[in-house]
């Protein structure tokens, strides 16, 4: 049974930074491509970034490109999302997700999900 646990959310002023972490347990972390999604109140869950399990190739949503960085540490079974230059529109619950195979921007492609961590950016 795969479990994903996110941490690192909080309240930050616009222009600030946060780093989210997501730890995977129950299976071999390096077997999974990892993704980050977010969901703002009243909106659908949207893709943020993913990182390939083998090559660590990354891909970002246009809205976060150049500000967010996804990375992974296979020795620690953890994926990270470094968020810089945060904007109020980045406010959302952030979820990590895991899937076999190549990365995807579709939330339906991911088999496992964490419980989410709240990020609030004040103006």
PLY file of the C-alpha trace (Angstrom):
ply
format ascii 1.0
element vertex 123
property float x
property float y
property float z
element edge 122
property int vertex1
property int vertex2
end_header
0.00 0.00 0.00
1.51 3.29 -1.15
1.22 6.23 1.23
2.11 9.81 0.41
2.48 12.45 3.11
2.95 16.12 2.22
4.43 18.77 4.50
5.76 22.30 4.32
2.65 24.31 3.59
1.83 27.53 5.40
1.11 31.22 5.09
3.56 33.47 3.26
3.52 36.98 1.89
3.52 37.63 -1.84
7.05 37.38 -3.20
8.06 34.87 -0.55
9.10 31.23 -0.79
8.04 27.87 0.54
9.32 24.34 0.03
6.88 21.46 0.03
7.96 17.90 0.70
6.20 14.63 -0.01
7.40 11.33 1.42
6.38 8.03 -0.13
6.22 4.79 1.84
5.09 1.26 1.17
6.75 0.79 -2.21
10.00 1.57 -3.98
10.04 5.33 -4.51
12.30 5.19 -7.56
9.64 3.15 -9.40
7.29 6.14 -9.58
7.03 9.31 -11.55
5.95 12.02 -9.11
3.68 14.96 -9.68
2.37 18.01 -7.85
-1.15 19.32 -8.33
-3.10 22.07 -6.62
-6.72 22.93 -5.99
-8.01 26.40 -5.15
-11.46 26.92 -3.60
-14.18 26.48 -6.18
-11.76 25.32 -8.86
-10.72 22.00 -10.31
-7.50 20.33 -9.31
-4.78 21.43 -11.72
-1.37 20.18 -12.72
1.68 22.00 -11.37
4.76 19.90 -12.16
6.05 16.36 -12.58
9.42 14.62 -12.46
10.28 11.42 -14.27
11.26 8.40 -12.20
14.35 7.46 -14.20
15.74 10.55 -15.91
14.42 13.13 -13.46
13.19 15.07 -16.46
10.82 17.77 -15.28
7.78 19.50 -16.74
5.85 22.53 -15.46
2.58 24.27 -15.93
3.05 27.61 -17.66
1.66 29.41 -14.62
4.58 28.28 -12.41
7.42 27.94 -14.92
10.49 29.86 -13.80
9.20 30.21 -10.22
8.72 26.61 -9.03
11.22 23.76 -9.08
10.39 20.09 -8.62
13.11 17.72 -7.48
13.43 14.28 -5.97
15.77 12.43 -3.61
15.40 8.70 -4.23
17.55 7.92 -1.19
15.06 9.74 1.03
11.92 8.59 -0.84
10.93 12.24 -1.11
9.85 14.69 -3.78
10.09 18.43 -3.27
8.46 21.52 -4.70
10.45 24.70 -4.20
8.13 27.66 -4.71
9.63 31.12 -5.17
8.13 34.50 -6.03
4.79 33.34 -4.73
1.64 35.15 -5.80
-1.81 35.30 -4.19
-3.13 33.21 -7.08
-0.85 30.37 -5.95
-3.07 29.95 -2.89
-4.41 26.38 -2.93
-4.20 22.97 -1.36
-1.17 21.27 -2.89
-1.20 17.52 -3.50
1.55 15.16 -4.47
0.79 12.13 -6.59
2.56 9.04 -7.91
2.25 6.97 -11.04
4.10 4.33 -12.99
5.53 5.18 -16.36
6.02 8.56 -17.94
4.90 11.85 -16.50
1.46 13.23 -17.21
-0.41 16.48 -16.70
-3.69 14.59 -16.23
-4.76 13.94 -12.65
-6.59 10.80 -13.81
-3.26 9.23 -14.76
-1.95 9.17 -11.18
-2.67 6.15 -9.02
-1.76 7.45 -5.57
-2.40 10.75 -3.81
-1.41 12.48 -0.61
-3.83 14.25 1.70
-2.74 17.74 0.65
-1.09 20.69 2.34
-2.48 24.23 2.41
-0.48 27.09 0.91
-1.80 30.60 1.47
-0.16 33.62 -0.12
-1.21 36.98 1.28
-1.02 40.18 -0.74
0 1
1 2
2 3
3 4
4 5
5 6
6 7
7 8
8 9
9 10
10 11
11 12
12 13
13 14
14 15
15 16
16 17
17 18
18 19
19 20
20 21
21 22
22 23
23 24
24 25
25 26
26 27
27 28
28 29
29 30
30 31
31 32
32 33
33 34
34 35
35 36
36 37
37 38
38 39
39 40
40 41
41 42
42 43
43 44
44 45
45 46
46 47
47 48
48 49
49 50
50 51
51 52
52 53
53 54
54 55
55 56
56 57
57 58
58 59
59 60
60 61
61 62
62 63
63 64
64 65
65 66
66 67
67 68
68 69
69 70
70 71
71 72
72 73
73 74
74 75
75 76
76 77
77 78
78 79
79 80
80 81
81 82
82 83
83 84
84 85
85 86
86 87
87 88
88 89
89 90
90 91
91 92
92 93
93 94
94 95
95 96
96 97
97 98
98 99
99 100
100 101
101 102
102 103
103 104
104 105
105 106
106 107
107 108
108 109
109 110
110 111
111 112
112 113
113 114
114 115
115 116
116 117
117 118
118 119
119 120
120 121
121 122
